[in-house]
């Protein structure tokens, strides 16, 4: 190669789950539509301003399918239908739905800039619980609902698209008092924008500025389709579903189906694949190469574990191991596939950190880090830095939808004398050398394992339902005579399609304790509908258990750190000495908080919560995030006790001025039980409540959850669903722990 610059490969992963209800054909969530109007078009179109910045976009086939249906104008969308409905004809249920769900947008960058939208949010309040929503319905007027219908749809249109369109620009400037005609024109504009997305990607491909890669059709975790026991490599003690799932033929079918739609959409076959969630294993390789895929990408932790070599970084997160930035190849049944591995830190800086920084500072930081890698390498032109991340969800947390950051970054990368941006295939075609790999560690981009998608009782239940329905379908097919197979081929094909849809990774993302959203019940219901339809299509009665939600709010979690001795802290808002809370239990933000969940607005307030017991009281200590201390802002929290009896501590805190009250529920009504005097705030917040007030005795189980409202810093629930379990110490508690 004559070009001595370091190769930089951005891969933006564009993905939305299958939101379509298989029974009604209705889209139950609006995110394909909204990300199409806000992110998909502009993420590619912006590169027309920076034609030297070549990039790769991974577009999931089931997303293409949904974009096609929306652009045709035929998609039935619950949110869209409620937006179309005249405000004068909204039912009480319609109004409750709109008030609960039409504020799903970033408060700082999407709602606050429009005073009317912010006014409506304040009128609703920060809560989105169904009970509270019913109470505020009376305060909303017909004009409020009509404005809310418009504003929700309007803020989910990319600012650049809004500014260039005279109608959209005038609507945004108007800001309130919208008419029915304006609303309907806005909704028509949405469909018009969706129709431009895929043609723009094809156009940019034909110009040589971007490459589009693919995944299996419904975004399944391929290693788990091939063999669910592959999860044991990283987690040997993991509890797996009852039946070992081993159906590589399903992975093959999903790849083939995805490639067919890709070819139909872009007029060529894909060269590369971002396997769903970066999930790889040795089992998937022959299937991938057999389909003609030339390259795969995954995460640096997969490379590290495959080579059994740690990836070392300095205190600033800069990697100083050149092997991360090589292209690799591995043999699969006599065919080779190239492999690249994402720089985890660089990718996550864009996904999670740069939104908190000024656009210039963030882009300077990224370019400085890339130049640092260039300076470290002897032959930078033979190396590639892979920056791979979600291409849609991060931008609502950036100012101006991320446009300022991307413009600043691309400006610095264009024509840079040490760096060049390439598509992945462009680099592989220019550079023939590949480092050989003998083995590929089975895992995903998250903690190099499959824990998100298998192992939890909810995940395993879902896998068992798929296996059971799939088995019934196979048995039914095998029982049919050739003439019957021909007669029922359409129904059988649809039944298999439901199996493949149920194998998608997204259902499992929301099962278990790791993630939650406002839409958990929708995902759960959709998954079970896909399974039920398998049975219906083969003339069998779906099992009764498919009527019962898999995802349950009634789940208890024991904190990972439990108390080891009695404590008696001073309630003064200070950690007075090292030993004061030493024997306490502990709830950590990364385990029980909501930082990774979509409905969190802002960055949160609390880093962790300590708890412990004396012989007659329960104590809590709330620790602020380190960067907030001292924190003078106003925030509040509620400790909700479910058992032994319903009790609430409702507290508000502003600097060193906390207030708290107790409420007790009797005969289905909450009664104020007076102030809680043992509360103090300073560098931490501390409080105490007597066990008598909770109706708790020695050895009892206390069940509770905690809501935190940080106002502009966001809302959190600990745990994100279900409840915490605290065990009141027995009389000989300390003696037991001493013996142990």
N, C-alpha and C positions, 0 to 999 in steps of 0.2 A: 504494500500500500504506500502511495506517495503522501497521503494525508496523515500527518503525525498527531492529529488531535485525538483526545479521548472520546469514545463513543458513549452517548447518553441515550438510553432507551426508556421513554415514558410509555407505560401501558395503562390506559384508563379503562377500568372494568365497568361496563354499563349493564346493569342487571336489575330487573324487578321480578318478583315472584308472579306466579299465575294467579291473578286476582279474580278470575272469572268463575262464577258459581256454576258447576257442571249441571245442576238441576234446572236453573232458571236462565242461564246465559247472561246473567247480570254481573257486571264488575262491582264488587262490594267495597273496594278501596280505590282511590283516585290517583295512585302514585305513578302509574305509567303515563297517564295524561299530563300530570303536573310536571314530572321530570322531563317530559318531551317538550313542554312549552318553556321550561326554565333552564334546562341543562343540555340536553342531547344535541340540539342544533348548534348552539353557540360554542360548545366545547370543540367542535370540528371547524366551524366557520371562522373562529378567531384566527386560525392558522393561515387563512388567506392573507392576513396582515403580516405573517411571519413565515413565508414559504420555505425558509431554510430549516425551520424547526419541524422536522419529520417526527411523527409519532404513531403509536399503535393503539387502536381502540378494540377492546374485546366486547362484542355485542352478543348477548345470550339469545339463542334462537326463539325461546318462548317470549322474549321481549319483542323481537321482530314481529312475531305473530300478533301480539297485542297492539303494537304500533300500527300494523296494517289494518286491524279492525277499527281502531279509533279514526285513522285517516280516511277510511271509507265512509265515516259518519254513521255506521251501523252499530257501534258499540253501545250497549245499555250500561249506564254507569249510575249507581245510586246517588252519588254526590252530585253528579251532573243533572240528574232528573230533579233532585231537590233544589238545585240552583235555578233550573228553568221555571219551576213552579211559581206562579204569581204569589207574592207575599200575602195577598188577601185571601188566598185559598189554602194556606198552610194549616195542617191539623196540629193539635197539641203535640203529638208524637214527632211530626216534622220539625216543629220549633225546638223541641228538646234536642233532637239530633243535631240541628244546625248550631245551636248554642254550645253543645258539647264538642263537636268535631270541626267546626269552621274557624277555629283559632289554631289549627295545627300548622304553624309557621313560626319561624324564629322571631321572638318578640323584639329583639334589639334592631335587627336589620330588615325585617319585613313588615312588622306591625307598627312599631313606634313611629317610623317616618310618616305614617298616615294618621294624623290626629284623630280622625273619626274612628278608625279601626282600633286605636289605642283606647279611645273613650268607651267603645263597646266592650273591649276586653275588661276594662276596669269595672264596667257595669255588671258583667258576668261574675268577676272575681277570679282568683287564681285557681280555684278548684275546678276539676272537671268530673267530679263524682256525680253519678246519676241522681242521687238523692238531693244534692245541693242544686243541681240544674233545675229540678222541678220547682224549687223555691224561688228562683230568679226569673222564671218565665213571665210572671206578671209585670215585671219592670220593662220588658221589651215591647216596643211599638211595631206596627206594621212597617214603618219607615226604617226602623232598626234592622229588621230582618232583610229588607230589600237591599240596604247598604251592605249588610254582612254577606249576602249572596254574591254581590259584585266584588267586594274587597278580597274575599278569600280566593276567588279565581284570578283576580287581577294581580295580586302579589306573587302568584306562582308563574308569572310570565317574565322571562328574562329581561332585565333592565334595558339591555341594548335593543332588543326587539321592541320593547315598549317605546323607547325614545325615537326609534326610526319610523314608527307607525303613527300617523297624525291622530287617528281615532284613539288608540290606546294611550298615547301621550296626553291627550286632552282629558281622557277619563281619569288618569292618575292625578292630573293637576286639579281636576274638579274635586275629587276626594270624598264627596258625600252627596246626598240628595239625588241618587241615580234613578233613572226611569226604567220601566220594563223594557222599552225598546233598546236602551243602551245595554242592558244586561244580556239580552238575546244576541245582540251584535257581538258582544264580548265572547259569548260562548261559541259563536260561529268562528270567530278569530282563532280560538283555541284549536279547533279542528283543522283550520287552514295551516297553522304552524306545525301541527303534528305531521301533516302531509309533506312537509319539506325536509324532515329529518333524514330518512333513509336515502332519498335522492342526493342530499348533500354529502353523505358519507361515500356514496358511490362516485360522485363527481370528484371528491378529494382523493379517493383512491386512484382514479384514472389520471389525475394530475401528478401522482407519485408523491404526494405530501403525507398521506397516511396509509397505514395498513390496517385491515380489519381482521381480527382473529375470532375464534369461536369457542364454544363449550358444548358439552352434551346438551341435548334439547331442553330438558326441564331442570338443568343445573343440579344433577344428582352428585353425591360424593362417590365417584367411581370406585375407589378402593373398597368401599363398604358394599357396593353392589357385587363386586367380584368375590369378596370374602369378608364377611363381618369380623372374622377373627384377626384381620389385619390391625384392628384397633388394639390388640394385645401387645403389639411390639413396643409402643410407647408407654402403655399402661397395663402391665401384666395382671394386675388385680381387678381390672375393670369387670363389672357385672354386665354380661351381654344378654341380648334377647334369648327367648327360649329356643328358637330355631336358628341354626347357623344359616345365614343368608349367603348363597354362593350362586350368583346368576350373572356371570360375565356377558352372557348373551344380551342381557338388558342394557348393559353399558354400550355394547356394540350397536344395538338398535338405536339408542339415544344419540350416539355419535353420527350414525348414518343419516338419521332423520334431520339432525341439525345441519349437516353438510348439504343435504338436498335443499333446505330452505335458504341457506347461505348462497348457494349457487344460483338459485332462482332470483335472489335479491340483488346480488352483486355481479352476476354474469361470469363468475369464475369460482374455482374451489379455494378454500382457505389453506394457507400454508401452516398456520400456527394455531395453538390452543392454549388458553389459560384454563386449566382444568378447574372445575368448580371449587372455590375456596382454596385454590392452589394445592388441591389434594392429589397426591401421587402414591404409587406403589409399583413394585415390579409386575404385579398382575395386570395393570392397565396397559403396559407398554406394547405388547403384541396387538392389542385392539386398536390402539392409537396409530401405530405404524401401518397396520393393515388397512386403515381408512385413508392413508396417504398424508397424514399429518407429519410435517417435517420438524416442528419444534414445539416444546412445552416450556412453561415457566412455573416456578414455585418459589418458596421462601428460603432465605439464607439458613434458617435452622434445619431445613431438610438437607441442604448441602453439608452443613456442619456434621450432622448425624450420619450422613452417608459416608463421609470421609473419615469420621471419628476424629475430627480436628475442631477445636474451639475457634470461633471467630472473635478475635480480640479487638477491643476498642479503647481509645483513650478516654479521659474524663469528660470530654466534650461529645462523645459518641462517634468520633471519627474512626472508621475501620482501618487498621494497618496490616491487614492480611490480603495481599493481592489475589489470592486464589478465589476470593468472592467475585472478582470482576472478570472471570474467564468464562468462555463458552465451553460447555461440556457435551459429550455424546455418550450414549449407552446403546448396547446391542439388544435387540428384541427379535428373536427368531430370525436372525440373519439380516435384519434391517436395522439401520441406525436412526435414532432420533436425537436432535440437538436439545440441550437443556440450558436454561438461564435461571439465575436465582436472584430474587429482589433484595436490594439493600433495605433491610427492615427499618432502620432508623430514618433514612432519607424519605422513605415512603410515608412513614407515620408522622414525620414532621409536617408534611403537607396535609395529611388526613386529619390530624388532631391538634397540632400546635401553632402552625403559622396563622391561623384565624385570629389568634390573640395578639398578633404583632402587626405593626405598620407594614404595608405592602412592600415598601422599599427595603426596610430592614429584613423582612422575611426573604425576599428574593436575593438580597445580598448574601444572606446567610447560606442559602442553598448553593449559590454560585461559588462562594468561598469554599464550601465543603467539597464541591466537585473539583475545583482547582487543586485542593489539597490532595485528592486522590490522584489527579494527573501528575503532580509533582512527586508522588510516592512511587510511581510505576516506571520501570525501565523502558517499556515499549507500550505507551498508552494507546497507540493506534490499534493494538491487538487485544485490547481489553474493552469491556462494556459494563457500564453501570446501569442496572435495571431498577427503575423506580416504578413500582406497580401498586396501584391502589384504586379504590372506589372512585368512579368518575362523576358521581352525581350527588351523594348525600352531604359531602363536606361543605359545599358552596353556600348553603343557606346560613352557615355560621361565619362566613367571611363578609366583610363590608362589600357592598356593591356586587354581591353574588360571586365573589372571587375574581371578578374582572380586573380589578386594580392589581391584585397579586400576579395573575397570569400574564397580564400585559407587561408588568415590570420584569418578571422572570424571563419571558420570551424575548424581550428587547435585549436583555443582557446576554442571552444565549445565542442570538442571531449574529453570525459572523464572528463569534468568539475565537480567538487565535489558539486556544487550548482545548476547546470543547466543540463537539458537533452532535446534533440531535439526529438520530437515525430510527427508522423502523427496525424491528427485530430481524425481519427477513433481509433487509438491506445490509445489515451488518454481517449476517451469516453468509450471504452471497459474496460479499467483498472479502471476507476473512475465512480462509479455508481451514484454519487450525482449530481443533477441538481437543480439550483435555478428556481423556477416557475415564469413565466411571464404571465400576464393576457391579455396583449395587445401589439401589435407590431406596432410601428410608421411607417407610409408609407413614404419612402424616399430612397435615394441612398447614396453612400459613399461621394458624392460631396455636401457639405453644407446641408445634410439631406433633400434634396428636389429633384424634377425632372426638374429643370429649364433648364438644358442642352438640354432636349429632348422634351419639350413641352412649349408653351406659347409665344415664339417668332413667328412673322408672318410667317417666313419660316418654322419653325417646324410645326405650325398649318396647313399650306398649305399642307405639306407632309402627315400629318394625314388625312386631308380631302380627298386627292387623294387615300389613302389606303381604307378609308371607302367607297368612291364612287365605286372603282373597286371591292372591296369585295362584296358590295351590288349588283352590276351588275352580279357577278359570282353566288351569291346565287339565284338571280331572274332567271338567265338562267338555273341553275340546276333544280329549282322547275318547270320550264316550260316543261321539257323533260319527255317523256314517258319512262316507264321502259326499253323498247328495245333501245331507244335512249341513255339512261344513260349507258347501257352496251357498246353500240357502241362507245361512246365518253369518256369512263372512263379514258383513258390515257391522253387525252387532258385536261380533268377536273382536274385530279391529278396534271398535270404540272401547270395548272392555280393556283391551291391552293398553290403549291410550290412557285410560284412567289409572292403570297400574303404574305406567311410566310417570304420569303427573304426580302420583302419590310418592314416588321415589325422590322427588325434588328435595333439595337440601333445606329449603326455607321453612318447611313445617317444623323440622327438628331444631332450627335456630331458635324458635320461640318456645319450644317445649323445654322443660328443665328450669333450673334456677338462674341460668346465666344471663338471659335477656328477657325483657318484657316490653310491652307497648300498650297503647290504648286499644290495639286491635287484636290482642291475644285470642279473644273468643272468636273473632272472625276467622283467623288462621286455623284454629282448632276445628271449627265447624266446616270450613272448606275441605280440610284434609279428610274428615270423616265422610263428607259427601262424595268425594272421589272414590273412596273405598266402597261405600254403599252402592254406588252406581255400577261397580264391577258386578256385584251380585244381581242387581236389577236387570242388567243387559244379558245375563245368562239365565234369566227366569228363576232365580233363587231368591228366597226371602233374606234380606240382610240380617245378620245376627243382631240381637237386641242390644248388645253392649255398644254398638256403634251409635246408639242414641245418647250415650252418656259422654260428656266432655272428658277428654284425656287430661287437659290442663285444668288443674284444680287450684282454687285459691286456698283451700283448706289443707295446706301443707306446712308442717312445722320444721324449722331449722334450728339445730343446736349450734351456737356460736363455736368457731374453731378454737377459741381460747376461753375456757370456763374458769370461774373463781377457784382458787386453791386454798384460801383461808378467809376468815372473817376480816372485814376492814372497818375502820371508823374514821373517814376523812373529815377534815374541817370544811364546812360548806362556806367557802370564802371566794370562790372563783379563781383560785390560784393552786398550782401544784406545789404545796408547801414544802414537801420533802420527798425524797426518792422513794421512801417506803410507804407513803400514804396510800397509793393505788397499786402497789407492787403485786399484790395477790388477787387483783381484780380480773374479771373476764373482759373480753375485748371483741368489739365488732369493727372490722376494717372496711374502709370505703370500697376498696376494689372487689370485696366479696359481697357486701350487703348494700352498697350504695348504687346509684343509678348513672354513673358517669358514662357508661357505654350505651345508654338507651336513648332512643330517638326522641322521646317526649321530654327529656330533660332540656330545659331552657336555661342557658347560663352555665356557670362552672361549678356551682354548688358552694356550700359554706363549710361543711363539716368533713374533717379528715377521718375521724374514728370516734367511737363511743365506748367508753369503759363502763362496766357495771359491777356491782358487788353487794355483799350482804353483811350487816351486823346481825345480832341475834333477834333484832326487832325491826330492822329497816332495810329498804332497798335503795341503793345509791346509783346515780348516773353521773358521768362526766363527758361532756361534749367537747371535743378538741377541734379548734378551727384549722382550716387549711393553713399551712405554714406561711404562705404569702399574705394572708389576711391579718395576722397578729401584729398590732392590736386592731380589732375589728370594731368600728364604731357604727356600722350600718345596722339597720333594723331588720330583724328576721323573727320567725316564730316556729314553734314545733308543737306537736301533739303526741303524747305517749298514750296509745290506745291499748288498754288491758282487756283481753277477751275472757280470761279465766284466771282465778276462780270465779270472779264476778266482773261485769262490765264497769270499768272505771276509766276516766280520762283525765290526764294532766294536760291542760292547755296553757302554753307559756309564750310570752313575747319578750324579746331581748333587744335592747339598744345600748351598746357600749356596756357600761357598768350598772345599767338600770333594768333588771329583769322583773317580770311579774308572772305569776302562775296561779291558776285556779284548778280546783278539783271538781269533777262532775261524776255523778253516779247514776246508772240506769236502773230504774225500777218500773215495772209495769209498762215496759216499752217506751218510757219517757225519760229523758235526761233531766236530772235535777242538779242545780248548782250546790255543791257541798262546801263552798267557801274558799278562801285563798290558801295556797300552799306557801307557807312562810319559809321553808328551808330550801331556798334557791339563791344562788349568787353567781354573778358573772364578772369576769375580768379577762385574764388571758385564756381562761376556759370557762365553761358553764357547768356548775355543779348543782345537784339537787338531791333531796332525800324524801322518801315517802314511807310511812309506817306500813308494815306488813298487815296490821289490823285494818288499815284503810282499804287494802286490796282484798281483804277476806282470805289471806294466805296464812297457812300454818307450816310448821317445820316439815320438810319432805314433800310439800305440794309442788305441783307444776304450775308455773306462771306462763301464760301465753299472751303475747303482745306484738304490736308493730308500731313503728314510729314514722310520722309524717313530718318532713322539714320543708318549710316555705322560706326560701332565701330572697323573696321578692324578685328583684331583677337578676339575682344570681341563680334562680331556678328552684324547682321543686324536686324533692326526692322522697322515696319511700324505702325504709329499711325494715325487712328485706323487700325486694322489689315486688314480690307477691308472697302470699301465705303469711306465716307468723313465726316469731322467734319463741324458743322454748328456754325459759330459765328455771332451774331447779332450786327451790328454797332449801338451804342446807339443813341437814338433820342435826340433832343435838351433838353427835360425835363427829361432825364434819371435819374439824381440824385434826382430830386423832386419826381418822381414816386416811387423810391425805399425808399425814406424817408417816404412817406405816407404809403406804405405797411408795 
